[in-house]
Amino acid sequence: MGQEVYVGNSGWNGTYDNKPVDPGAYYYVLKFDSGEIRKAAIEVVKE
């Protein structure tokens, strides 16, 4: 299992511990109040 980098509902700004994360794929889990769970991944790229 990986490191949790964000918990909240206002949107992730691409940082962890106040530093930009490394480029790569990041897995996420959304847990809704209804009990529904959705899992997917995003890719962080640097320009």
CHARMM internal coordinates of N, CA and C (Angstrom, degrees):
IC EDIT
DIST 1 N 1 CA 1.4593
DIST 1 CA 1 C 1.5282
ANGL 1 N 1 CA 1 C 108.70
DIST 1 C 2 N 1.3138
ANGL 1 CA 1 C 2 N 116.24
DIHE 1 N 1 CA 1 C 2 N 147.24
DIST 2 N 2 CA 1.4510
ANGL 1 C 2 N 2 CA 121.18
DIHE 1 CA 1 C 2 N 2 CA -176.07
DIST 2 CA 2 C 1.5175
ANGL 2 N 2 CA 2 C 113.51
DIHE 1 C 2 N 2 CA 2 C -90.53
DIST 2 C 3 N 1.2973
ANGL 2 CA 2 C 3 N 114.54
DIHE 2 N 2 CA 2 C 3 N -173.85
DIST 3 N 3 CA 1.4637
ANGL 2 C 3 N 3 CA 122.72
DIHE 2 CA 2 C 3 N 3 CA -179.44
DIST 3 CA 3 C 1.5246
ANGL 3 N 3 CA 3 C 110.11
DIHE 2 C 3 N 3 CA 3 C -88.94
DIST 3 C 4 N 1.3124
ANGL 3 CA 3 C 4 N 117.87
DIHE 3 N 3 CA 3 C 4 N 130.67
DIST 4 N 4 CA 1.4579
ANGL 3 C 4 N 4 CA 121.61
DIHE 3 CA 3 C 4 N 4 CA 175.54
DIST 4 CA 4 C 1.5277
ANGL 4 N 4 CA 4 C 108.78
DIHE 3 C 4 N 4 CA 4 C -71.99
DIST 4 C 5 N 1.3450
ANGL 4 CA 4 C 5 N 116.91
DIHE 4 N 4 CA 4 C 5 N 124.00
DIST 5 N 5 CA 1.4551
ANGL 4 C 5 N 5 CA 120.08
DIHE 4 CA 4 C 5 N 5 CA -177.01
DIST 5 CA 5 C 1.5202
ANGL 5 N 5 CA 5 C 113.52
DIHE 4 C 5 N 5 CA 5 C -110.31
DIST 5 C 6 N 1.3382
ANGL 5 CA 5 C 6 N 118.17
DIHE 5 N 5 CA 5 C 6 N -15.37
DIST 6 N 6 CA 1.4656
ANGL 5 C 6 N 6 CA 120.03
DIHE 5 CA 5 C 6 N 6 CA -179.78
DIST 6 CA 6 C 1.5186
ANGL 6 N 6 CA 6 C 110.38
DIHE 5 C 6 N 6 CA 6 C -156.84
DIST 6 C 7 N 1.3254
ANGL 6 CA 6 C 7 N 115.91
DIHE 6 N 6 CA 6 C 7 N 136.76
DIST 7 N 7 CA 1.4582
ANGL 6 C 7 N 7 CA 123.05
DIHE 6 CA 6 C 7 N 7 CA 171.07
DIST 7 CA 7 C 1.5155
ANGL 7 N 7 CA 7 C 106.49
DIHE 6 C 7 N 7 CA 7 C -135.34
DIST 7 C 8 N 1.3074
ANGL 7 CA 7 C 8 N 117.34
DIHE 7 N 7 CA 7 C 8 N 127.93
DIST 8 N 8 CA 1.4574
ANGL 7 C 8 N 8 CA 119.93
DIHE 7 CA 7 C 8 N 8 CA 179.48
DIST 8 CA 8 C 1.5079
ANGL 8 N 8 CA 8 C 111.77
DIHE 7 C 8 N 8 CA 8 C 159.86
DIST 8 C 9 N 1.3314
ANGL 8 CA 8 C 9 N 115.76
DIHE 8 N 8 CA 8 C 9 N -171.72
DIST 9 N 9 CA 1.4543
ANGL 8 C 9 N 9 CA 119.18
DIHE 8 CA 8 C 9 N 9 CA -179.63
DIST 9 CA 9 C 1.5257
ANGL 9 N 9 CA 9 C 112.29
DIHE 8 C 9 N 9 CA 9 C -134.36
DIST 9 C 10 N 1.3239
ANGL 9 CA 9 C 10 N 118.04
DIHE 9 N 9 CA 9 C 10 N 14.98
DIST 10 N 10 CA 1.4559
ANGL 9 C 10 N 10 CA 120.10
DIHE 9 CA 9 C 10 N 10 CA -178.04
DIST 10 CA 10 C 1.5307
ANGL 10 N 10 CA 10 C 113.06
DIHE 9 C 10 N 10 CA 10 C -106.33
DIST 10 C 11 N 1.3071
ANGL 10 CA 10 C 11 N 118.87
DIHE 10 N 10 CA 10 C 11 N -0.27
DIST 11 N 11 CA 1.4581
ANGL 10 C 11 N 11 CA 122.14
DIHE 10 CA 10 C 11 N 11 CA 179.08
DIST 11 CA 11 C 1.5160
ANGL 11 N 11 CA 11 C 112.87
DIHE 10 C 11 N 11 CA 11 C 103.58
DIST 11 C 12 N 1.3005
ANGL 11 CA 11 C 12 N 115.61
DIHE 11 N 11 CA 11 C 12 N 140.66
DIST 12 N 12 CA 1.4617
ANGL 11 C 12 N 12 CA 122.34
DIHE 11 CA 11 C 12 N 12 CA -177.87
DIST 12 CA 12 C 1.5189
ANGL 12 N 12 CA 12 C 109.51
DIHE 11 C 12 N 12 CA 12 C -90.14
DIST 12 C 13 N 1.3142
ANGL 12 CA 12 C 13 N 118.53
DIHE 12 N 12 CA 12 C 13 N 135.93
DIST 13 N 13 CA 1.4682
ANGL 12 C 13 N 13 CA 121.96
DIHE 12 CA 12 C 13 N 13 CA -177.55
DIST 13 CA 13 C 1.5291
ANGL 13 N 13 CA 13 C 113.50
DIHE 12 C 13 N 13 CA 13 C -98.87
DIST 13 C 14 N 1.3301
ANGL 13 CA 13 C 14 N 117.59
DIHE 13 N 13 CA 13 C 14 N 11.51
DIST 14 N 14 CA 1.4660
ANGL 13 C 14 N 14 CA 120.65
DIHE 13 CA 13 C 14 N 14 CA 176.38
DIST 14 CA 14 C 1.5098
ANGL 14 N 14 CA 14 C 114.78
DIHE 13 C 14 N 14 CA 14 C 81.84
DIST 14 C 15 N 1.3417
ANGL 14 CA 14 C 15 N 116.69
DIHE 14 N 14 CA 14 C 15 N 17.60
DIST 15 N 15 CA 1.4576
ANGL 14 C 15 N 15 CA 119.53
DIHE 14 CA 14 C 15 N 15 CA 179.00
DIST 15 CA 15 C 1.5253
ANGL 15 N 15 CA 15 C 110.90
DIHE 14 C 15 N 15 CA 15 C -120.70
DIST 15 C 16 N 1.3210
ANGL 15 CA 15 C 16 N 114.03
DIHE 15 N 15 CA 15 C 16 N 160.15
DIST 16 N 16 CA 1.4655
ANGL 15 C 16 N 16 CA 122.15
DIHE 15 CA 15 C 16 N 16 CA 172.02
DIST 16 CA 16 C 1.5155
ANGL 16 N 16 CA 16 C 106.58
DIHE 15 C 16 N 16 CA 16 C -140.34
DIST 16 C 17 N 1.3033
ANGL 16 CA 16 C 17 N 116.95
DIHE 16 N 16 CA 16 C 17 N 128.73
DIST 17 N 17 CA 1.4690
ANGL 16 C 17 N 17 CA 122.31
DIHE 16 CA 16 C 17 N 17 CA -178.86
DIST 17 CA 17 C 1.5347
ANGL 17 N 17 CA 17 C 109.92
DIHE 16 C 17 N 17 CA 17 C 57.63
DIST 17 C 18 N 1.3249
ANGL 17 CA 17 C 18 N 115.75
DIHE 17 N 17 CA 17 C 18 N 39.03
DIST 18 N 18 CA 1.4711
ANGL 17 C 18 N 18 CA 124.46
DIHE 17 CA 17 C 18 N 18 CA 178.98
DIST 18 CA 18 C 1.5291
ANGL 18 N 18 CA 18 C 114.25
DIHE 17 C 18 N 18 CA 18 C 63.86
DIST 18 C 19 N 1.3373
ANGL 18 CA 18 C 19 N 117.48
DIHE 18 N 18 CA 18 C 19 N 21.99
DIST 19 N 19 CA 1.4624
ANGL 18 C 19 N 19 CA 122.29
DIHE 18 CA 18 C 19 N 19 CA 177.27
DIST 19 CA 19 C 1.5217
ANGL 19 N 19 CA 19 C 108.72
DIHE 18 C 19 N 19 CA 19 C -129.33
DIST 19 C 20 N 1.3461
ANGL 19 CA 19 C 20 N 118.55
DIHE 19 N 19 CA 19 C 20 N 143.86
DIST 20 N 20 CA 1.4665
ANGL 19 C 20 N 20 CA 120.29
DIHE 19 CA 19 C 20 N 20 CA 176.91
DIST 20 CA 20 C 1.5310
ANGL 20 N 20 CA 20 C 110.91
DIHE 19 C 20 N 20 CA 20 C -58.65
DIST 20 C 21 N 1.3253
ANGL 20 CA 20 C 21 N 116.50
DIHE 20 N 20 CA 20 C 21 N 139.55
DIST 21 N 21 CA 1.4626
ANGL 20 C 21 N 21 CA 120.21
DIHE 20 CA 20 C 21 N 21 CA 177.36
DIST 21 CA 21 C 1.5189
ANGL 21 N 21 CA 21 C 109.92
DIHE 20 C 21 N 21 CA 21 C -75.90
DIST 21 C 22 N 1.3232
ANGL 21 CA 21 C 22 N 116.66
DIHE 21 N 21 CA 21 C 22 N 158.98
DIST 22 N 22 CA 1.4561
ANGL 21 C 22 N 22 CA 121.90
DIHE 21 CA 21 C 22 N 22 CA 176.35
DIST 22 CA 22 C 1.5289
ANGL 22 N 22 CA 22 C 109.78
DIHE 21 C 22 N 22 CA 22 C -70.38
DIST 22 C 23 N 1.3323
ANGL 22 CA 22 C 23 N 116.94
DIHE 22 N 22 CA 22 C 23 N 150.78
DIST 23 N 23 CA 1.4620
ANGL 22 C 23 N 23 CA 119.42
DIHE 22 CA 22 C 23 N 23 CA 174.26
DIST 23 CA 23 C 1.5306
ANGL 23 N 23 CA 23 C 109.91
DIHE 22 C 23 N 23 CA 23 C -59.96
DIST 23 C 24 N 1.3171
ANGL 23 CA 23 C 24 N 115.95
DIHE 23 N 23 CA 23 C 24 N 148.59
DIST 24 N 24 CA 1.4573
ANGL 23 C 24 N 24 CA 120.57
DIHE 23 CA 23 C 24 N 24 CA 178.13
DIST 24 CA 24 C 1.5107
ANGL 24 N 24 CA 24 C 111.30
DIHE 23 C 24 N 24 CA 24 C 149.51
DIST 24 C 25 N 1.3140
ANGL 24 CA 24 C 25 N 115.31
DIHE 24 N 24 CA 24 C 25 N -176.92
DIST 25 N 25 CA 1.4606
ANGL 24 C 25 N 25 CA 122.01
DIHE 24 CA 24 C 25 N 25 CA 179.80
DIST 25 CA 25 C 1.5261
ANGL 25 N 25 CA 25 C 109.52
DIHE 24 C 25 N 25 CA 25 C -87.70
DIST 25 C 26 N 1.3209
ANGL 25 CA 25 C 26 N 115.46
DIHE 25 N 25 CA 25 C 26 N 136.47
DIST 26 N 26 CA 1.4618
ANGL 25 C 26 N 26 CA 122.14
DIHE 25 CA 25 C 26 N 26 CA 178.33
DIST 26 CA 26 C 1.5221
ANGL 26 N 26 CA 26 C 108.70
DIHE 25 C 26 N 26 CA 26 C -126.35
DIST 26 C 27 N 1.3060
ANGL 26 CA 26 C 27 N 116.00
DIHE 26 N 26 CA 26 C 27 N 127.24
DIST 27 N 27 CA 1.4515
ANGL 26 C 27 N 27 CA 124.63
DIHE 26 CA 26 C 27 N 27 CA -179.15
DIST 27 CA 27 C 1.5185
ANGL 27 N 27 CA 27 C 108.63
DIHE 26 C 27 N 27 CA 27 C -88.00
DIST 27 C 28 N 1.3211
ANGL 27 CA 27 C 28 N 117.55
DIHE 27 N 27 CA 27 C 28 N 139.69
DIST 28 N 28 CA 1.4600
ANGL 27 C 28 N 28 CA 118.72
DIHE 27 CA 27 C 28 N 28 CA 177.07
DIST 28 CA 28 C 1.5200
ANGL 28 N 28 CA 28 C 112.04
DIHE 27 C 28 N 28 CA 28 C -136.45
DIST 28 C 29 N 1.3263
ANGL 28 CA 28 C 29 N 114.17
DIHE 28 N 28 CA 28 C 29 N 156.68
DIST 29 N 29 CA 1.4623
ANGL 28 C 29 N 29 CA 122.55
DIHE 28 CA 28 C 29 N 29 CA 178.98
DIST 29 CA 29 C 1.5144
ANGL 29 N 29 CA 29 C 107.69
DIHE 28 C 29 N 29 CA 29 C -128.38
DIST 29 C 30 N 1.3195
ANGL 29 CA 29 C 30 N 116.74
DIHE 29 N 29 CA 29 C 30 N 126.55
DIST 30 N 30 CA 1.4598
ANGL 29 C 30 N 30 CA 121.94
DIHE 29 CA 29 C 30 N 30 CA 174.53
DIST 30 CA 30 C 1.5244
ANGL 30 N 30 CA 30 C 108.11
DIHE 29 C 30 N 30 CA 30 C -104.44
DIST 30 C 31 N 1.3248
ANGL 30 CA 30 C 31 N 115.73
DIHE 30 N 30 CA 30 C 31 N 127.65
DIST 31 N 31 CA 1.4653
ANGL 30 C 31 N 31 CA 120.97
DIHE 30 CA 30 C 31 N 31 CA 178.39
DIST 31 CA 31 C 1.5226
ANGL 31 N 31 CA 31 C 107.81
DIHE 30 C 31 N 31 CA 31 C -117.72
DIST 31 C 32 N 1.3268
ANGL 31 CA 31 C 32 N 116.27
DIHE 31 N 31 CA 31 C 32 N 116.20
DIST 32 N 32 CA 1.4567
ANGL 31 C 32 N 32 CA 122.31
DIHE 31 CA 31 C 32 N 32 CA -177.56
DIST 32 CA 32 C 1.5245
ANGL 32 N 32 CA 32 C 111.20
DIHE 31 C 32 N 32 CA 32 C -93.07
DIST 32 C 33 N 1.3297
ANGL 32 CA 32 C 33 N 116.77
DIHE 32 N 32 CA 32 C 33 N 155.85
DIST 33 N 33 CA 1.4616
ANGL 32 C 33 N 33 CA 121.59
DIHE 32 CA 32 C 33 N 33 CA 178.72
DIST 33 CA 33 C 1.5225
ANGL 33 N 33 CA 33 C 111.85
DIHE 32 C 33 N 33 CA 33 C -57.32
DIST 33 C 34 N 1.3246
ANGL 33 CA 33 C 34 N 117.24
DIHE 33 N 33 CA 33 C 34 N -27.90
DIST 34 N 34 CA 1.4674
ANGL 33 C 34 N 34 CA 121.83
DIHE 33 CA 33 C 34 N 34 CA -179.78
DIST 34 CA 34 C 1.5219
ANGL 34 N 34 CA 34 C 112.34
DIHE 33 C 34 N 34 CA 34 C -72.39
DIST 34 C 35 N 1.3399
ANGL 34 CA 34 C 35 N 117.11
DIHE 34 N 34 CA 34 C 35 N -10.24
DIST 35 N 35 CA 1.4553
ANGL 34 C 35 N 35 CA 121.30
DIHE 34 CA 34 C 35 N 35 CA -177.49
DIST 35 CA 35 C 1.5212
ANGL 35 N 35 CA 35 C 112.84
DIHE 34 C 35 N 35 CA 35 C 99.55
DIST 35 C 36 N 1.3270
ANGL 35 CA 35 C 36 N 116.69
DIHE 35 N 35 CA 35 C 36 N -10.96
DIST 36 N 36 CA 1.4556
ANGL 35 C 36 N 36 CA 120.82
DIHE 35 CA 35 C 36 N 36 CA 178.70
DIST 36 CA 36 C 1.5272
ANGL 36 N 36 CA 36 C 109.92
DIHE 35 C 36 N 36 CA 36 C -66.88
DIST 36 C 37 N 1.3269
ANGL 36 CA 36 C 37 N 115.69
DIHE 36 N 36 CA 36 C 37 N 142.00
DIST 37 N 37 CA 1.4617
ANGL 36 C 37 N 37 CA 122.14
DIHE 36 CA 36 C 37 N 37 CA 178.69
DIST 37 CA 37 C 1.5219
ANGL 37 N 37 CA 37 C 108.26
DIHE 36 C 37 N 37 CA 37 C -126.56
DIST 37 C 38 N 1.3135
ANGL 37 CA 37 C 38 N 116.84
DIHE 37 N 37 CA 37 C 38 N 132.48
DIST 38 N 38 CA 1.4692
ANGL 37 C 38 N 38 CA 122.10
DIHE 37 CA 37 C 38 N 38 CA 175.83
DIST 38 CA 38 C 1.5191
ANGL 38 N 38 CA 38 C 108.68
DIHE 37 C 38 N 38 CA 38 C -125.77
DIST 38 C 39 N 1.3356
ANGL 38 CA 38 C 39 N 115.30
DIHE 38 N 38 CA 38 C 39 N 137.40
DIST 39 N 39 CA 1.4624
ANGL 38 C 39 N 39 CA 121.46
DIHE 38 CA 38 C 39 N 39 CA -178.74
DIST 39 CA 39 C 1.5241
ANGL 39 N 39 CA 39 C 109.32
DIHE 38 C 39 N 39 CA 39 C -124.43
DIST 39 C 40 N 1.3143
ANGL 39 CA 39 C 40 N 116.69
DIHE 39 N 39 CA 39 C 40 N 141.51
DIST 40 N 40 CA 1.4597
ANGL 39 C 40 N 40 CA 121.83
DIHE 39 CA 39 C 40 N 40 CA 178.78
DIST 40 CA 40 C 1.5270
ANGL 40 N 40 CA 40 C 108.58
DIHE 39 C 40 N 40 CA 40 C -163.91
DIST 40 C 41 N 1.3276
ANGL 40 CA 40 C 41 N 116.35
DIHE 40 N 40 CA 40 C 41 N -170.63
DIST 41 N 41 CA 1.4630
ANGL 40 C 41 N 41 CA 121.16
DIHE 40 CA 40 C 41 N 41 CA 179.28
DIST 41 CA 41 C 1.5209
ANGL 41 N 41 CA 41 C 109.04
DIHE 40 C 41 N 41 CA 41 C -139.27
DIST 41 C 42 N 1.3249
ANGL 41 CA 41 C 42 N 114.94
DIHE 41 N 41 CA 41 C 42 N 154.64
DIST 42 N 42 CA 1.4653
ANGL 41 C 42 N 42 CA 121.56
DIHE 41 CA 41 C 42 N 42 CA 172.71
DIST 42 CA 42 C 1.5231
ANGL 42 N 42 CA 42 C 106.45
DIHE 41 C 42 N 42 CA 42 C -127.08
DIST 42 C 43 N 1.3218
ANGL 42 CA 42 C 43 N 116.70
DIHE 42 N 42 CA 42 C 43 N 159.52
DIST 43 N 43 CA 1.4529
ANGL 42 C 43 N 43 CA 120.50
DIHE 42 CA 42 C 43 N 43 CA 176.14
DIST 43 CA 43 C 1.5247
ANGL 43 N 43 CA 43 C 108.88
DIHE 42 C 43 N 43 CA 43 C -117.44
DIST 43 C 44 N 1.3219
ANGL 43 CA 43 C 44 N 115.85
DIHE 43 N 43 CA 43 C 44 N 127.46
DIST 44 N 44 CA 1.4607
ANGL 43 C 44 N 44 CA 122.13
DIHE 43 CA 43 C 44 N 44 CA 176.78
DIST 44 CA 44 C 1.5201
ANGL 44 N 44 CA 44 C 107.03
DIHE 43 C 44 N 44 CA 44 C -94.09
DIST 44 C 45 N 1.3339
ANGL 44 CA 44 C 45 N 116.10
DIHE 44 N 44 CA 44 C 45 N 126.06
DIST 45 N 45 CA 1.4666
ANGL 44 C 45 N 45 CA 121.51
DIHE 44 CA 44 C 45 N 45 CA 177.54
DIST 45 CA 45 C 1.5198
ANGL 45 N 45 CA 45 C 109.30
DIHE 44 C 45 N 45 CA 45 C -123.16
DIST 45 C 46 N 1.3010
ANGL 45 CA 45 C 46 N 116.51
DIHE 45 N 45 CA 45 C 46 N 152.00
DIST 46 N 46 CA 1.4713
ANGL 45 C 46 N 46 CA 122.52
DIHE 45 CA 45 C 46 N 46 CA 177.11
DIST 46 CA 46 C 1.5134
ANGL 46 N 46 CA 46 C 107.78
DIHE 45 C 46 N 46 CA 46 C -108.90
DIST 46 C 47 N 1.3166
ANGL 46 CA 46 C 47 N 116.43
DIHE 46 N 46 CA 46 C 47 N 138.09
DIST 47 N 47 CA 1.4702
ANGL 46 C 47 N 47 CA 120.50
DIHE 46 CA 46 C 47 N 47 CA 179.06
DIST 47 CA 47 C 1.5123
ANGL 47 N 47 CA 47 C 110.49
DIHE 46 C 47 N 47 CA 47 C -86.40
END
COOR INIT
IC SEED 1 N 1 CA 1 C
IC BUILD
